[in-house]
Amino acid sequence: MKPLSFFRQLAGSLLSRRRGLLRRTYTLHSTHLGREVRLDVYRPSVPPWRLLSLVIFNDGQDLEKMNLKKRLSKLYRKGNLPATLVVGVHAGDRMQEYGTAGRRDHAGNGAAAPAYEKFITLELIPWLEDHYNLYHGPERRSIAGFSLGGLNAFDLAWRNPQHFRTAGVFSGSLWYRHKAFNPKLPDAHRIVHDYVAKRKKKTISNRFWFMAGTADETEDRNQNGVIDSIDDTLQLMALLREKGLEVGRDMAYVEVEGGRHEPETWGEVVGDFLSWALHR
């Protein structure tokens, strides 16, 4: 009897070569955001009865720069991805919508983050469920983003584990703080780090995939020889480990040597994220 992995690989190969990958663009009106939201939807051309996993990306306008359609097709051809609906949500006002829903930053940014959270959970997900045959429950659902969109993806999954088991954080803006930077307390007041530190141990049901590039930036606010984007990520992972999450099972970290803060770098590792997020 052949192993299950053989049949998964066979299904992935047939999916790519015989049926291909479809991309459609929609415009969805959001009452909560008060704007039209463009969606790029990538769907494997499988029969309509086939159940699909779901991955939502913030900053969906960057997916084309990442050559996502070609990368998805390659993953299917190699049998590295189950049938999955990938949705890119084009950004509006990133500074206001891509914050942390429970708290604005020190400059008042993130005012529309609660509205964006409601758009995702109360408008987008029901719309997708009406139009596509999706697995229900959070186990097969993920959300991801880049920079501020990565910060927001972490926050959305953290606050809504009933919707998303997994979050992907590409070059996440984890420096986001509720008080202005104080050089005497360089690592203080970071919103995500603070609320993770306050969470009781063994109450986290999420999984997190993190990525940072060694050329993401040059800032090193605490002068420890590690750029902030990497330092913030590793410090957050350390806090999550204290709460019981394990690297490999619950968390993954990819560091891209020479990786810059741009879609081309994120595209290099988007397949790593999708493969990790969608295989249990």
N, C-alpha and C positions, 0 to 999 in steps of 0.2 A: 504493500500500500504506500502510495507516494505521500510525502509530508505536506502539511498544509501550506508551507511556504512555496512549494512548487506550484500549487494551484493559484496562489496569489500572484506569482510572477507571470504565469500563463494568462490570467485574467487581465493583468496590467498590459501585457504585450498585445493581446487581442483588442483591448480598449483603444490603444493608441493607433495601431495599424489599420484596423477595420472601421473604426467609428470616429476617431479623431477627437478634437477638442473645440468646443464652441465658445465664442465670446460675444456677449450682447451688452448693450449699454441702455440703461434705464434712467429716467428722472423721476424721483419720488418726492412728493411734497411733504415736508415735515412741519406739523403744527407746532411741535415743541421748539424747533429751531427757527421757525418763521422764514424758511427759505426752501428753494428747490435743491435737492441733493442728487448729484450724479452718482450712479453706480455702474461699475464695470463688473460683469458677472462671467466667470469662467466655469463652464460646465462640461464634464466629459459626456460625449454623446452616447450615453447608455440608455436602455429602455426606460420609459417613464416610471415603471414600478420599482426600479433599482433605488435603494436607499442611499443617500449621500451624506457624508460627513460635511462639516461646515467650517470654513476659516474666513474670518472677516479681517480685512486690513484697513487701518486708518491710512490717510495719505494715499488713497487709491490712485491718484494722478501720477504717482511715481512708479507704478507697477509696469507700465509700458517701457519706461526708461530702463527697468531691470530686465526687460525681455522675458516677462513672466510666462507668456503663452508658450514660447519655445522651451523654457525650462520645465514647465508643467508637462508638456508633451514628452520630454526626455525622461522625466520621472515615471510617467505611465509606461513608456516603452520598456524601461528597465524593471518594471514591477515594483517600484519603490514607493508607490502612493496608492491608497485605496480610492475608490470613486469619491470625489470631493467637490463640493461647490465652493469656489473661491470668489469672494466678493470684495472689490476695492471701493471704498467709500471716499469720494473726492472731498478734500478739505474745504471748509469755509474760512472763517476767521480762526486760524490755528491758535493764536495766542489766547483767545477766549474759550474756544471749544475744547482744546486739548490740554486741560489742566487736570487737577484732582477734584472730583465732584464734592468732596466733603470740606474743602478748604481752598481759598484763593491763595495765590502767592503774595509776597510782601508788597508787590506793586499793584495788586488788584487784578492781575491776570487770572484767567480761568473762570471768569464770571459765568460763562455759558457751558461750563463742563457738566453741571447737573442736567441742563437741557439736552446736551449731547448724549448723556447716559440714557435719558428717557427716549431719545430718538432710537438708539440702538436696541434697547430692551422692549420698548412699547410700540414702536413703529416698524423698524427694519426687520427684526426677527419675525413678528407675526406676518409681515408681507412676504418674506422669504418662505415661511411655512405654507402660505396660501398658494405660492407659485411653484414650489419645488418639493420633492419628496425627501425630506430630511429626517435623519435620526433625531429623536427627541431626547431631551436630557443633556447635561453638560459634558458627558464623557467624550463625545465625538464632536465637540464644538470648541473652537479656539478663536482668540482675537489677538492681533499683532499690530505693531506700528513702528515708526521710525522717528528718532529724536523725541520731540514733544509728543508725537503720536505713539511712541513706545511707552513713555510715561503714562499716557492716558490708557493704553491697552492694559498695563499692569493694574492701574487703579480700577478699571472696569471689571476685570476678572476678579480682583480682590473683593470688590464690593458686591459682585453678582456671581458667586460660585454656582448658583442654581442655573445660570445660563452658560458659563464658560469654565471648563476645567483648566484649560491651558492658555497661557499668554506668552507671546513672543515680543521681546524688547530689543530692538535693533538700535544701538547707539543711544540708549534712552537718556532723556534729560532728567536724570535722577538727582541732580543738584537742586531741583525745584524746592524753594524754601519759603516759609511763612514770615520770616524776618530777614531784613537786609543782611548781607554778608558781613560778618565781624571777624577780622583777621586774628583776634585773640581766641575766637572759638570757630575755627575754620570748618569744622564738620558738623556744626550745630544747626538746628532748625530745618533740616531737610524733611519735607512733609512725609514722603513715603517711608523713609527710614524710621521716623518717629512713630508712625502708626503700626508699622511692623513690630517695632520693639515693644509696644504696649499690648500686642495680641498674646493671649494665653497660649501656652505650648499645646501642641497636638490638636489645635482647632482649625488648622489650615488644610483645605481640601484641594487647593490649586496645584498646578505644575507650572514651572516657569523656565523659559529658554531665553538666555541672555547672549548678546553679542556686543563686542566693542572692537574698534580698530586702533592700532597703535598710533595712527596719525589722525585720529578723530579730532584732536585739538592739541593745544600746547599748554593750556592752563594747568597749574599744579598748586592749588590754593593752600594746601597744608605743607608744601615743600618736602614731601616724602619721596620724591623721585618718580612718582607714578602720576600720569595725567589724570585729570578729574573723571573723565568718562569711564576709565577702567577702575579707578579707585572707588567711585560711587557704586559701581556694579558689584565689585568684589565685597565691599562692605555690606551691601544689601544682602548678598548671598550668605555672608557670615551670619547676619541676623536671622535669616530664614533657616539656616542650619540649627541655630540655637532653639528655634521653635519646632524642630523635629523633621524638617525636610532633608532629604538625602540627595546628594549629587548623583546623577545618573538616573535614579528612579523618579525624583520629583523636580530636579533642576539640571540644566545643562548650560555650559558656558563655552562660547567660541570667541577666540581672540584672533583677529585678522592682522597679520604682520603687514604694515604699510597701509592698512585699510583707512580710508578717508571717510569723512562725514558726508556721504553722497550715495545716490541710488545705485551707482555702478558697483560700489563695495557691497552694499546690502544684497544686491542681486547675486553676488558670488556665493552667499551662504543661505539664501532663502530656501533652497532645496534641503539643506541640512535641517532648518527649522521645521519645514513641512514633514519631512520624514520622521523626525523625532516626535512632533506633536501628534501625528496621526497613527503611529504604531504604538500599541500598548505592550 
